[in-house]
Amino acid sequence: IIDCGATQHFSPRHENFINFTEINPIPIKAANGKTMYATGHGDMKAFLPMGK
């Protein structure tokens, strides 16, 4: 696993979440100036090369 230093990560794929809790949308401004919205939080499965 590469450590990018982020404390939280984002995914558009709800099927990868082990659990997911919807929240009121929270705007998040990206480095490119665009805004995206967090719509929930939860725990995700980690997919690694070679299935390990």
mmCIF entry with sequence, helices, sheets and N, C-alpha, C, O atoms, coordinates in Angstrom:
data_MODEL
# 
_entry.id   MODEL 
# 
_entity.id                         1 
_entity.type                       polymer 
_entity.pdbx_number_of_molecules   1 
# 
_entity_poly.entity_id                      1 
_entity_poly.type                           'polypeptide(L)' 
_entity_poly.nstd_linkage                   no 
_entity_poly.nstd_monomer                   no 
_entity_poly.pdbx_seq_one_letter_code       IIDCGATQHFSPRHENFINFTEINPIPIKAANGKTMYATGHGDMKAFLPMGK 
_entity_poly.pdbx_seq_one_letter_code_can   IIDCGATQHFSPRHENFINFTEINPIPIKAANGKTMYATGHGDMKAFLPMGK 
_entity_poly.pdbx_strand_id                 A 
# 
loop_
_entity_poly_seq.entity_id 
_entity_poly_seq.num 
_entity_poly_seq.mon_id 
_entity_poly_seq.hetero 
1 1  ILE n 
1 2  ILE n 
1 3  ASP n 
1 4  CYS n 
1 5  GLY n 
1 6  ALA n 
1 7  THR n 
1 8  GLN n 
1 9  HIS n 
1 10 PHE n 
1 11 SER n 
1 12 PRO n 
1 13 ARG n 
1 14 HIS n 
1 15 GLU n 
1 16 ASN n 
1 17 PHE n 
1 18 ILE n 
1 19 ASN n 
1 20 PHE n 
1 21 THR n 
1 22 GLU n 
1 23 ILE n 
1 24 ASN n 
1 25 PRO n 
1 26 ILE n 
1 27 PRO n 
1 28 ILE n 
1 29 LYS n 
1 30 ALA n 
1 31 ALA n 
1 32 ASN n 
1 33 GLY n 
1 34 LYS n 
1 35 THR n 
1 36 MET n 
1 37 TYR n 
1 38 ALA n 
1 39 THR n 
1 40 GLY n 
1 41 HIS n 
1 42 GLY n 
1 43 ASP n 
1 44 MET n 
1 45 LYS n 
1 46 ALA n 
1 47 PHE n 
1 48 LEU n 
1 49 PRO n 
1 50 MET n 
1 51 GLY n 
1 52 LYS n 
# 
_struct_asym.id          A 
_struct_asym.entity_id   1 
# 
loop_
_struct_conf.conf_type_id 
_struct_conf.id 
_struct_conf.pdbx_PDB_helix_id 
_struct_conf.beg_label_comp_id 
_struct_conf.beg_label_asym_id 
_struct_conf.beg_label_seq_id 
_struct_conf.pdbx_beg_PDB_ins_code 
_struct_conf.end_label_comp_id 
_struct_conf.end_label_asym_id 
_struct_conf.end_label_seq_id 
_struct_conf.pdbx_end_PDB_ins_code 
_struct_conf.beg_auth_comp_id 
_struct_conf.beg_auth_asym_id 
_struct_conf.beg_auth_seq_id 
_struct_conf.end_auth_comp_id 
_struct_conf.end_auth_asym_id 
_struct_conf.end_auth_seq_id 
_struct_conf.pdbx_PDB_helix_class 
_struct_conf.details 
_struct_conf.pdbx_PDB_helix_length 
HELX_P HELX_P1 AA1 HIS A 14 ? ASN A 16 ? HIS A 14 ASN A 16 5 ? 3 
HELX_P HELX_P2 AA2 PRO A 49 ? GLY A 51 ? PRO A 49 GLY A 51 5 ? 3 
# 
_struct_conf_type.id          HELX_P 
_struct_conf_type.criteria    ? 
_struct_conf_type.reference   ? 
# 
_struct_sheet.id               AA1 
_struct_sheet.type             ? 
_struct_sheet.number_strands   2 
_struct_sheet.details          ? 
# 
_struct_sheet_order.sheet_id     AA1 
_struct_sheet_order.range_id_1   1 
_struct_sheet_order.range_id_2   2 
_struct_sheet_order.offset       ? 
_struct_sheet_order.sense        anti-parallel 
# 
loop_
_struct_sheet_range.sheet_id 
_struct_sheet_range.id 
_struct_sheet_range.beg_label_comp_id 
_struct_sheet_range.beg_label_asym_id 
_struct_sheet_range.beg_label_seq_id 
_struct_sheet_range.pdbx_beg_PDB_ins_code 
_struct_sheet_range.end_label_comp_id 
_struct_sheet_range.end_label_asym_id 
_struct_sheet_range.end_label_seq_id 
_struct_sheet_range.pdbx_end_PDB_ins_code 
_struct_sheet_range.beg_auth_comp_id 
_struct_sheet_range.beg_auth_asym_id 
_struct_sheet_range.beg_auth_seq_id 
_struct_sheet_range.end_auth_comp_id 
_struct_sheet_range.end_auth_asym_id 
_struct_sheet_range.end_auth_seq_id 
AA1 1 PHE A 17 ? LYS A 29 ? PHE A 17 LYS A 29 
AA1 2 THR A 35 ? MET A 44 ? THR A 35 MET A 44 
# 
loop_
_atom_site.group_PDB 
_atom_site.id 
_atom_site.type_symbol 
_atom_site.label_atom_id 
_atom_site.label_alt_id 
_atom_site.label_comp_id 
_atom_site.label_asym_id 
_atom_site.label_entity_id 
_atom_site.label_seq_id 
_atom_site.pdbx_PDB_ins_code 
_atom_site.Cartn_x 
_atom_site.Cartn_y 
_atom_site.Cartn_z 
_atom_site.occupancy 
_atom_site.B_iso_or_equiv 
_atom_site.pdbx_formal_charge 
_atom_site.auth_seq_id 
_atom_site.auth_comp_id 
_atom_site.auth_asym_id 
_atom_site.auth_atom_id 
_atom_site.pdbx_PDB_model_num 
ATOM 1   N N  . ILE A 1 1  ? 0.858   -1.176  0.000   1.00 0.00 ? 1  ILE A N  1 
ATOM 2   C CA . ILE A 1 1  ? 0.000   0.000   0.000   1.00 0.00 ? 1  ILE A CA 1 
ATOM 3   C C  . ILE A 1 1  ? 0.895   1.227   0.000   1.00 0.00 ? 1  ILE A C  1 
ATOM 4   O O  . ILE A 1 1  ? 1.850   1.307   0.772   1.00 0.00 ? 1  ILE A O  1 
ATOM 5   N N  . ILE A 1 2  ? 0.589   2.162   -0.851  1.00 0.00 ? 2  ILE A N  1 
ATOM 6   C CA . ILE A 1 2  ? 1.326   3.419   -0.899  1.00 0.00 ? 2  ILE A CA 1 
ATOM 7   C C  . ILE A 1 2  ? 0.668   4.388   0.063   1.00 0.00 ? 2  ILE A C  1 
ATOM 8   O O  . ILE A 1 2  ? -0.549  4.572   0.027   1.00 0.00 ? 2  ILE A O  1 
ATOM 9   N N  . ASP A 1 3  ? 1.463   5.010   0.925   1.00 0.00 ? 3  ASP A N  1 
ATOM 10  C CA . ASP A 1 3  ? 0.936   5.985   1.881   1.00 0.00 ? 3  ASP A CA 1 
ATOM 11  C C  . ASP A 1 3  ? 1.016   7.362   1.251   1.00 0.00 ? 3  ASP A C  1 
ATOM 12  O O  . ASP A 1 3  ? 2.103   7.920   1.095   1.00 0.00 ? 3  ASP A O  1 
ATOM 13  N N  . CYS A 1 4  ? -0.134  7.907   0.891   1.00 0.00 ? 4  CYS A N  1 
ATOM 14  C CA . CYS A 1 4  ? -0.164  9.233   0.270   1.00 0.00 ? 4  CYS A CA 1 
ATOM 15  C C  . CYS A 1 4  ? -0.281  10.340  1.315   1.00 0.00 ? 4  CYS A C  1 
ATOM 16  O O  . CYS A 1 4  ? -0.291  11.518  0.960   1.00 0.00 ? 4  CYS A O  1 
ATOM 17  N N  . GLY A 1 5  ? -0.368  9.986   2.583   1.00 0.00 ? 5  GLY A N  1 
ATOM 18  C CA . GLY A 1 5  ? -0.452  10.980  3.644   1.00 0.00 ? 5  GLY A CA 1 
ATOM 19  C C  . GLY A 1 5  ? -1.853  11.486  3.913   1.00 0.00 ? 5  GLY A C  1 
ATOM 20  O O  . GLY A 1 5  ? -2.054  12.292  4.821   1.00 0.00 ? 5  GLY A O  1 
ATOM 21  N N  . ALA A 1 6  ? -2.820  11.033  3.145   1.00 0.00 ? 6  ALA A N  1 
ATOM 22  C CA . ALA A 1 6  ? -4.202  11.482  3.350   1.00 0.00 ? 6  ALA A CA 1 
ATOM 23  C C  . ALA A 1 6  ? -4.803  10.778  4.566   1.00 0.00 ? 6  ALA A C  1 
ATOM 24  O O  . ALA A 1 6  ? -4.542  9.600   4.809   1.00 0.00 ? 6  ALA A O  1 
ATOM 25  N N  . THR A 1 7  ? -5.601  11.512  5.315   1.00 0.00 ? 7  THR A N  1 
ATOM 26  C CA . THR A 1 7  ? -6.269  10.913  6.474   1.00 0.00 ? 7  THR A CA 1 
ATOM 27  C C  . THR A 1 7  ? -7.620  10.326  6.101   1.00 0.00 ? 7  THR A C  1 
ATOM 28  O O  . THR A 1 7  ? -8.170  9.501   6.830   1.00 0.00 ? 7  THR A O  1 
ATOM 29  N N  . GLN A 1 8  ? -8.154  10.754  4.961   1.00 0.00 ? 8  GLN A N  1 
ATOM 30  C CA . GLN A 1 8  ? -9.423  10.222  4.477   1.00 0.00 ? 8  GLN A CA 1 
ATOM 31  C C  . GLN A 1 8  ? -9.339  10.079  2.968   1.00 0.00 ? 8  GLN A C  1 
ATOM 32  O O  . GLN A 1 8  ? -8.626  10.828  2.300   1.00 0.00 ? 8  GLN A O  1 
ATOM 33  N N  . HIS A 1 9  ? -10.072 9.110   2.437   1.00 0.00 ? 9  HIS A N  1 
ATOM 34  C CA . HIS A 1 9  ? -10.062 8.843   1.008   1.00 0.00 ? 9  HIS A CA 1 
ATOM 35  C C  . HIS A 1 9  ? -11.494 8.846   0.493   1.00 0.00 ? 9  HIS A C  1 
ATOM 36  O O  . HIS A 1 9  ? -12.445 8.735   1.266   1.00 0.00 ? 9  HIS A O  1 
ATOM 37  N N  . PHE A 1 10 ? -11.637 8.975   -0.831  1.00 0.00 ? 10 PHE A N  1 
ATOM 38  C CA . PHE A 1 10 ? -12.953 9.081   -1.451  1.00 0.00 ? 10 PHE A CA 1 
ATOM 39  C C  . PHE A 1 10 ? -13.127 7.989   -2.489  1.00 0.00 ? 10 PHE A C  1 
ATOM 40  O O  . PHE A 1 10 ? -12.159 7.558   -3.116  1.00 0.00 ? 10 PHE A O  1 
ATOM 41  N N  . SER A 1 11 ? -14.355 7.543   -2.669  1.00 0.00 ? 11 SER A N  1 
ATOM 42  C CA . SER A 1 11 ? -14.659 6.568   -3.708  1.00 0.00 ? 11 SER A CA 1 
ATOM 43  C C  . SER A 1 11 ? -16.078 6.783   -4.210  1.00 0.00 ? 11 SER A C  1 
ATOM 44  O O  . SER A 1 11 ? -16.998 6.969   -3.414  1.00 0.00 ? 11 SER A O  1 
ATOM 45  N N  . PRO A 1 12 ? -16.263 6.758   -5.536  1.00 0.00 ? 12 PRO A N  1 
ATOM 46  C CA . PRO A 1 12 ? -17.611 6.848   -6.090  1.00 0.00 ? 12 PRO A CA 1 
ATOM 47  C C  . PRO A 1 12 ? -18.314 5.487   -6.123  1.00 0.00 ? 12 PRO A C  1 
ATOM 48  O O  . PRO A 1 12 ? -19.478 5.407   -6.517  1.00 0.00 ? 12 PRO A O  1 
ATOM 49  N N  . ARG A 1 13 ? -17.632 4.434   -5.721  1.00 0.00 ? 13 ARG A N  1 
ATOM 50  C CA . ARG A 1 13 ? -18.167 3.076   -5.824  1.00 0.00 ? 13 ARG A CA 1 
ATOM 51  C C  . ARG A 1 13 ? -18.720 2.591   -4.488  1.00 0.00 ? 13 ARG A C  1 
ATOM 52  O O  . ARG A 1 13 ? -17.979 2.093   -3.640  1.00 0.00 ? 13 ARG A O  1 
ATOM 53  N N  . HIS A 1 14 ? -20.024 2.743   -4.312  1.00 0.00 ? 14 HIS A N  1 
ATOM 54  C CA . HIS A 1 14 ? -20.658 2.319   -3.053  1.00 0.00 ? 14 HIS A CA 1 
ATOM 55  C C  . HIS A 1 14 ? -20.526 0.819   -2.823  1.00 0.00 ? 14 HIS A C  1 
ATOM 56  O O  . HIS A 1 14 ? -20.542 0.368   -1.678  1.00 0.00 ? 14 HIS A O  1 
ATOM 57  N N  . GLU A 1 15 ? -20.394 0.038   -3.900  1.00 0.00 ? 15 GLU A N  1 
ATOM 58  C CA . GLU A 1 15 ? -20.297 -1.414  -3.736  1.00 0.00 ? 15 GLU A CA 1 
ATOM 59  C C  . GLU A 1 15 ? -18.992 -1.835  -3.047  1.00 0.00 ? 15 GLU A C  1 
ATOM 60  O O  . GLU A 1 15 ? -18.891 -2.961  -2.561  1.00 0.00 ? 15 GLU A O  1 
ATOM 61  N N  . ASN A 1 16 ? -17.997 -0.949  -3.000  1.00 0.00 ? 16 ASN A N  1 
ATOM 62  C CA . ASN A 1 16 ? -16.740 -1.275  -2.327  1.00 0.00 ? 16 ASN A CA 1 
ATOM 63  C C  . ASN A 1 16 ? -16.796 -1.043  -0.822  1.00 0.00 ? 16 ASN A C  1 
ATOM 64  O O  . ASN A 1 16 ? -15.866 -1.415  -0.106  1.00 0.00 ? 16 ASN A O  1 
ATOM 65  N N  . PHE A 1 17 ? -17.870 -0.435  -0.334  1.00 0.00 ? 17 PHE A N  1 
ATOM 66  C CA . PHE A 1 17 ? -17.985 -0.156  1.090   1.00 0.00 ? 17 PHE A CA 1 
ATOM 67  C C  . PHE A 1 17 ? -18.508 -1.374  1.843   1.00 0.00 ? 17 PHE A C  1 
ATOM 68  O O  . PHE A 1 17 ? -19.446 -2.038  1.402   1.00 0.00 ? 17 PHE A O  1 
ATOM 69  N N  . ILE A 1 18 ? -17.892 -1.652  2.975   1.00 0.00 ? 18 ILE A N  1 
ATOM 70  C CA . ILE A 1 18 ? -18.367 -2.710  3.861   1.00 0.00 ? 18 ILE A CA 1 
ATOM 71  C C  . ILE A 1 18 ? -19.622 -2.211  4.576   1.00 0.00 ? 18 ILE A C  1 
ATOM 72  O O  . ILE A 1 18 ? -20.574 -2.959  4.797   1.00 0.00 ? 18 ILE A O  1 
ATOM 73  N N  . ASN A 1 19 ? -19.593 -0.938  4.928   1.00 0.00 ? 19 ASN A N  1 
ATOM 74  C CA . ASN A 1 19 ? -20.765 -0.272  5.502   1.00 0.00 ? 19 ASN A CA 1 
ATOM 75  C C  . ASN A 1 19 ? -20.756 1.162   4.993   1.00 0.00 ? 19 ASN A C  1 
ATOM 76  O O  . ASN A 1 19 ? -19.699 1.690   4.647   1.00 0.00 ? 19 ASN A O  1 
ATOM 77  N N  . PHE A 1 20 ? -21.896 1.783   4.945   1.00 0.00 ? 20 PHE A N  1 
ATOM 78  C CA . PHE A 1 20 ? -22.004 3.136   4.395   1.00 0.00 ? 20 PHE A CA 1 
ATOM 79  C C  . PHE A 1 20 ? -23.141 3.853   5.106   1.00 0.00 ? 20 PHE A C  1 
ATOM 80  O O  . PHE A 1 20 ? -24.251 3.330   5.209   1.00 0.00 ? 20 PHE A O  1 
ATOM 81  N N  . THR A 1 21 ? -22.857 5.051   5.594   1.00 0.00 ? 21 THR A N  1 
ATOM 82  C CA . THR A 1 21 ? -23.858 5.877   6.258   1.00 0.00 ? 21 THR A CA 1 
ATOM 83  C C  . THR A 1 21 ? -24.029 7.160   5.462   1.00 0.00 ? 21 THR A C  1 
ATOM 84  O O  . THR A 1 21 ? -23.070 7.911   5.277   1.00 0.00 ? 21 THR A O  1 
ATOM 85  N N  . GLU A 1 22 ? -25.235 7.415   4.991   1.00 0.00 ? 22 GLU A N  1 
ATOM 86  C CA . GLU A 1 22 ? -25.490 8.648   4.249   1.00 0.00 ? 22 GLU A CA 1 
ATOM 87  C C  . GLU A 1 22 ? -25.454 9.846   5.182   1.00 0.00 ? 22 GLU A C  1 
ATOM 88  O O  . GLU A 1 22 ? -25.850 9.764   6.345   1.00 0.00 ? 22 GLU A O  1 
ATOM 89  N N  . ILE A 1 23 ? -24.966 10.969  4.643   1.00 0.00 ? 23 ILE A N  1 
ATOM 90  C CA . ILE A 1 23 ? -24.924 12.236  5.375   1.00 0.00 ? 23 ILE A CA 1 
ATOM 91  C C  . ILE A 1 23 ? -25.457 13.330  4.465   1.00 0.00 ? 23 ILE A C  1 
ATOM 92  O O  . ILE A 1 23 ? -25.556 13.130  3.254   1.00 0.00 ? 23 ILE A O  1 
ATOM 93  N N  . ASN A 1 24 ? -25.800 14.476  5.024   1.00 0.00 ? 24 ASN A N  1 
ATOM 94  C CA . ASN A 1 24 ? -26.135 15.626  4.192   1.00 0.00 ? 24 ASN A CA 1 
ATOM 95  C C  . ASN A 1 24 ? -24.884 15.987  3.402   1.00 0.00 ? 24 ASN A C  1 
ATOM 96  O O  . ASN A 1 24 ? -23.788 15.979  3.963   1.00 0.00 ? 24 ASN A O  1 
ATOM 97  N N  . PRO A 1 25 ? -25.018 16.306  2.103   1.00 0.00 ? 25 PRO A N  1 
ATOM 98  C CA . PRO A 1 25 ? -23.845 16.589  1.279   1.00 0.00 ? 25 PRO A CA 1 
ATOM 99  C C  . PRO A 1 25 ? -22.959 17.688  1.872   1.00 0.00 ? 25 PRO A C  1 
ATOM 100 O O  . PRO A 1 25 ? -23.437 18.737  2.303   1.00 0.00 ? 25 PRO A O  1 
ATOM 101 N N  . ILE A 1 26 ? -21.651 17.409  1.877   1.00 0.00 ? 26 ILE A N  1 
ATOM 102 C CA . ILE A 1 26 ? -20.654 18.358  2.365   1.00 0.00 ? 26 ILE A CA 1 
ATOM 103 C C  . ILE A 1 26 ? -19.750 18.717  1.191   1.00 0.00 ? 26 ILE A C  1 
ATOM 104 O O  . ILE A 1 26 ? -19.134 17.826  0.605   1.00 0.00 ? 26 ILE A O  1 
ATOM 105 N N  . PRO A 1 27 ? -19.652 20.011  0.827   1.00 0.00 ? 27 PRO A N  1 
ATOM 106 C CA . PRO A 1 27 ? -18.788 20.386  -0.295  1.00 0.00 ? 27 PRO A CA 1 
ATOM 107 C C  . PRO A 1 27 ? -17.310 20.225  0.063   1.00 0.00 ? 27 PRO A C  1 
ATOM 108 O O  . PRO A 1 27 ? -16.879 20.561  1.166   1.00 0.00 ? 27 PRO A O  1 
ATOM 109 N N  . ILE A 1 28 ? -16.549 19.703  -0.899  1.00 0.00 ? 28 ILE A N  1 
ATOM 110 C CA . ILE A 1 28 ? -15.109 19.520  -0.735  1.00 0.00 ? 28 ILE A CA 1 
ATOM 111 C C  . ILE A 1 28 ? -14.443 20.118  -1.965  1.00 0.00 ? 28 ILE A C  1 
ATOM 112 O O  . ILE A 1 28 ? -14.743 19.722  -3.091  1.00 0.00 ? 28 ILE A O  1 
ATOM 113 N N  . LYS A 1 29 ? -13.548 21.062  -1.756  1.00 0.00 ? 29 LYS A N  1 
ATOM 114 C CA . LYS A 1 29 ? -12.864 21.713  -2.867  1.00 0.00 ? 29 LYS A CA 1 
ATOM 115 C C  . LYS A 1 29 ? -11.572 20.962  -3.172  1.00 0.00 ? 29 LYS A C  1 
ATOM 116 O O  . LYS A 1 29 ? -10.736 20.764  -2.290  1.00 0.00 ? 29 LYS A O  1 
ATOM 117 N N  . ALA A 1 30 ? -11.417 20.548  -4.420  1.00 0.00 ? 30 ALA A N  1 
ATOM 118 C CA . ALA A 1 30 ? -10.236 19.802  -4.848  1.00 0.00 ? 30 ALA A CA 1 
ATOM 119 C C  . ALA A 1 30 ? -9.095  20.763  -5.194  1.00 0.00 ? 30 ALA A C  1 
ATOM 120 O O  . ALA A 1 30 ? -9.298  21.972  -5.301  1.00 0.00 ? 30 ALA A O  1 
ATOM 121 N N  . ALA A 1 31 ? -7.902  20.208  -5.365  1.00 0.00 ? 31 ALA A N  1 
ATOM 122 C CA . ALA A 1 31 ? -6.724  21.016  -5.690  1.00 0.00 ? 31 ALA A CA 1 
ATOM 123 C C  . ALA A 1 31 ? -6.890  21.759  -7.014  1.00 0.00 ? 31 ALA A C  1 
ATOM 124 O O  . ALA A 1 31 ? -6.290  22.817  -7.205  1.00 0.00 ? 31 ALA A O  1 
ATOM 125 N N  . ASN A 1 32 ? -7.696  21.219  -7.929  1.00 0.00 ? 32 ASN A N  1 
ATOM 126 C CA . ASN A 1 32 ? -7.905  21.871  -9.222  1.00 0.00 ? 32 ASN A CA 1 
ATOM 127 C C  . ASN A 1 32 ? -8.991  22.942  -9.170  1.00 0.00 ? 32 ASN A C  1 
ATOM 128 O O  . ASN A 1 32 ? -9.346  23.516  -10.199 1.00 0.00 ? 32 ASN A O  1 
ATOM 129 N N  . GLY A 1 33 ? -9.519  23.215  -7.978  1.00 0.00 ? 33 GLY A N  1 
ATOM 130 C CA . GLY A 1 33 ? -10.533 24.254  -7.811  1.00 0.00 ? 33 GLY A CA 1 
ATOM 131 C C  . GLY A 1 33 ? -11.965 23.769  -7.975  1.00 0.00 ? 33 GLY A C  1 
ATOM 132 O O  . GLY A 1 33 ? -12.902 24.513  -7.684  1.00 0.00 ? 33 GLY A O  1 
ATOM 133 N N  . LYS A 1 34 ? -12.152 22.544  -8.432  1.00 0.00 ? 34 LYS A N  1 
ATOM 134 C CA . LYS A 1 34 ? -13.506 22.012  -8.602  1.00 0.00 ? 34 LYS A CA 1 
ATOM 135 C C  . LYS A 1 34 ? -14.060 21.546  -7.263  1.00 0.00 ? 34 LYS A C  1 
ATOM 136 O O  . LYS A 1 34 ? -13.311 21.187  -6.356  1.00 0.00 ? 34 LYS A O  1 
ATOM 137 N N  . THR A 1 35 ? -15.381 21.558  -7.157  1.00 0.00 ? 35 THR A N  1 
ATOM 138 C CA . THR A 1 35 ? -16.047 21.135  -5.929  1.00 0.00 ? 35 THR A CA 1 
ATOM 139 C C  . THR A 1 35 ? -16.726 19.793  -6.144  1.00 0.00 ? 35 THR A C  1 
ATOM 140 O O  . THR A 1 35 ? -17.411 19.579  -7.144  1.00 0.00 ? 35 THR A O  1 
ATOM 141 N N  . MET A 1 36 ? -16.524 18.891  -5.190  1.00 0.00 ? 36 MET A N  1 
ATOM 142 C CA . MET A 1 36 ? -17.255 17.625  -5.173  1.00 0.00 ? 36 MET A CA 1 
ATOM 143 C C  . MET A 1 36 ? -17.944 17.543  -3.822  1.00 0.00 ? 36 MET A C  1 
ATOM 144 O O  . MET A 1 36 ? -17.673 18.354  -2.937  1.00 0.00 ? 36 MET A O  1 
ATOM 145 N N  . TYR A 1 37 ? -18.815 16.590  -3.658  1.00 0.00 ? 37 TYR A N  1 
ATOM 146 C CA . TYR A 1 37 ? -19.596 16.513  -2.427  1.00 0.00 ? 37 TYR A CA 1 
ATOM 147 C C  . TYR A 1 37 ? -19.472 15.143  -1.779  1.00 0.00 ? 37 TYR A C  1 
ATOM 148 O O  . TYR A 1 37 ? -19.635 14.115  -2.436  1.00 0.00 ? 37 TYR A O  1 
ATOM 149 N N  . ALA A 1 38 ? -19.186 15.143  -0.497  1.00 0.00 ? 38 ALA A N  1 
ATOM 150 C CA . ALA A 1 38 ? -19.231 13.906  0.283   1.00 0.00 ? 38 ALA A CA 1 
ATOM 151 C C  . ALA A 1 38 ? -20.696 13.665  0.621   1.00 0.00 ? 38 ALA A C  1 
ATOM 152 O O  . ALA A 1 38 ? -21.375 14.561  1.123   1.00 0.00 ? 38 ALA A O  1 
ATOM 153 N N  . THR A 1 39 ? -21.182 12.466  0.350   1.00 0.00 ? 39 THR A N  1 
ATOM 154 C CA . THR A 1 39 ? -22.585 12.138  0.610   1.00 0.00 ? 39 THR A CA 1 
ATOM 155 C C  . THR A 1 39 ? -22.736 11.027  1.643   1.00 0.00 ? 39 THR A C  1 
ATOM 156 O O  . THR A 1 39 ? -23.849 10.601  1.952   1.00 0.00 ? 39 THR A O  1 
ATOM 157 N N  . GLY A 1 40 ? -21.600 10.560  2.177   1.00 0.00 ? 40 GLY A N  1 
ATOM 158 C CA . GLY A 1 40 ? -21.650 9.517   3.187   1.00 0.00 ? 40 GLY A CA 1 
ATOM 159 C C  . GLY A 1 40 ? -20.259 9.149   3.645   1.00 0.00 ? 40 GLY A C  1 
ATOM 160 O O  . GLY A 1 40 ? -19.262 9.689   3.165   1.00 0.00 ? 40 GLY A O  1 
ATOM 161 N N  . HIS A 1 41 ? -20.208 8.217   4.586   1.00 0.00 ? 41 HIS A N  1 
ATOM 162 C CA . HIS A 1 41 ? -18.914 7.726   5.067   1.00 0.00 ? 41 HIS A CA 1 
ATOM 163 C C  . HIS A 1 41 ? -19.061 6.283   5.499   1.00 0.00 ? 41 HIS A C  1 
ATOM 164 O O  . HIS A 1 41 ? -20.168 5.806   5.750   1.00 0.00 ? 41 HIS A O  1 
ATOM 165 N N  . GLY A 1 42 ? -17.939 5.595   5.582   1.00 0.00 ? 42 GLY A N  1 
ATOM 166 C CA . GLY A 1 42 ? -17.965 4.199   5.994   1.00 0.00 ? 42 GLY A CA 1 
ATOM 167 C C  . GLY A 1 42 ? -16.605 3.566   5.842   1.00 0.00 ? 42 GLY A C  1 
ATOM 168 O O  . GLY A 1 42 ? -15.606 4.255   5.638   1.00 0.00 ? 42 GLY A O  1 
ATOM 169 N N  . ASP A 1 43 ? -16.571 2.257   5.942   1.00 0.00 ? 43 ASP A N  1 
ATOM 170 C CA . ASP A 1 43 ? -15.338 1.487   5.797   1.00 0.00 ? 43 ASP A CA 1 
ATOM 171 C C  . ASP A 1 43 ? -15.342 0.827   4.425   1.00 0.00 ? 43 ASP A C  1 
ATOM 172 O O  . ASP A 1 43 ? -16.383 0.384   3.939   1.00 0.00 ? 43 ASP A O  1 
ATOM 173 N N  . MET A 1 44 ? -14.157 0.766   3.804   1.00 0.00 ? 44 MET A N  1 
ATOM 174 C CA . MET A 1 44 ? -14.038 0.180   2.473   1.00 0.00 ? 44 MET A CA 1 
ATOM 175 C C  . MET A 1 44 ? -13.131 -1.031  2.474   1.00 0.00 ? 44 MET A C  1 
ATOM 176 O O  . MET A 1 44 ? -12.254 -1.174  3.326   1.00 0.00 ? 44 MET A O  1 
ATOM 177 N N  . LYS A 1 45 ? -13.356 -1.898  1.505   1.00 0.00 ? 45 LYS A N  1 
ATOM 178 C CA . LYS A 1 45 ? -12.438 -2.995  1.231   1.00 0.00 ? 45 LYS A CA 1 
ATOM 179 C C  . LYS A 1 45 ? -11.225 -2.398  0.515   1.00 0.00 ? 45 LYS A C  1 
ATOM 180 O O  . LYS A 1 45 ? -11.369 -1.475  -0.287  1.00 0.00 ? 45 LYS A O  1 
ATOM 181 N N  . ALA A 1 46 ? -10.049 -2.915  0.801   1.00 0.00 ? 46 ALA A N  1 
ATOM 182 C CA . ALA A 1 46 ? -8.842  -2.500  0.082   1.00 0.00 ? 46 ALA A CA 1 
ATOM 183 C C  . ALA A 1 46 ? -8.525  -3.567  -0.959  1.00 0.00 ? 46 ALA A C  1 
ATOM 184 O O  . ALA A 1 46 ? -8.436  -4.752  -0.636  1.00 0.00 ? 46 ALA A O  1 
ATOM 185 N N  . PHE A 1 47 ? -8.354  -3.146  -2.205  1.00 0.00 ? 47 PHE A N  1 
ATOM 186 C CA . PHE A 1 47 ? -8.010  -4.063  -3.281  1.00 0.00 ? 47 PHE A CA 1 
ATOM 187 C C  . PHE A 1 47 ? -6.540  -3.862  -3.619  1.00 0.00 ? 47 PHE A C  1 
ATOM 188 O O  . PHE A 1 47 ? -6.126  -2.758  -3.973  1.00 0.00 ? 47 PHE A O  1 
ATOM 189 N N  . LEU A 1 48 ? -5.757  -4.921  -3.510  1.00 0.00 ? 48 LEU A N  1 
ATOM 190 C CA . LEU A 1 48 ? -4.324  -4.845  -3.731  1.00 0.00 ? 48 LEU A CA 1 
ATOM 191 C C  . LEU A 1 48 ? -3.932  -5.681  -4.940  1.00 0.00 ? 48 LEU A C  1 
ATOM 192 O O  . LEU A 1 48 ? -4.603  -6.660  -5.264  1.00 0.00 ? 48 LEU A O  1 
ATOM 193 N N  . PRO A 1 49 ? -2.829  -5.291  -5.620  1.00 0.00 ? 49 PRO A N  1 
ATOM 194 C CA . PRO A 1 49 ? -2.351  -6.107  -6.742  1.00 0.00 ? 49 PRO A CA 1 
ATOM 195 C C  . PRO A 1 49 ? -2.069  -7.534  -6.277  1.00 0.00 ? 49 PRO A C  1 
ATOM 196 O O  . PRO A 1 49 ? -1.671  -7.752  -5.133  1.00 0.00 ? 49 PRO A O  1 
ATOM 197 N N  . MET A 1 50 ? -2.270  -8.473  -7.140  1.00 0.00 ? 50 MET A N  1 
ATOM 198 C CA . MET A 1 50 ? -2.011  -9.886  -6.864  1.00 0.00 ? 50 MET A CA 1 
ATOM 199 C C  . MET A 1 50 ? -2.958  -10.460 -5.821  1.00 0.00 ? 50 MET A C  1 
ATOM 200 O O  . MET A 1 50 ? -2.739  -11.578 -5.352  1.00 0.00 ? 50 MET A O  1 
ATOM 201 N N  . GLY A 1 51 ? -4.012  -9.725  -5.440  1.00 0.00 ? 51 GLY A N  1 
ATOM 202 C CA . GLY A 1 51 ? -5.010  -10.235 -4.518  1.00 0.00 ? 51 GLY A CA 1 
ATOM 203 C C  . GLY A 1 51 ? -4.551  -10.387 -3.086  1.00 0.00 ? 51 GLY A C  1 
ATOM 204 O O  . GLY A 1 51 ? -5.206  -11.069 -2.298  1.00 0.00 ? 51 GLY A O  1 
ATOM 205 N N  . LYS A 1 52 ? -3.437  -9.764  -2.730  1.00 0.00 ? 52 LYS A N  1 
ATOM 206 C CA . LYS A 1 52 ? -2.902  -9.891  -1.363  1.00 0.00 ? 52 LYS A CA 1 
ATOM 207 C C  . LYS A 1 52 ? -3.246  -8.691  -0.523  1.00 0.00 ? 52 LYS A C  1 
ATOM 208 O O  . LYS A 1 52 ? -2.876  -8.631  0.650   1.00 0.00 ? 52 LYS A O  1 
# 
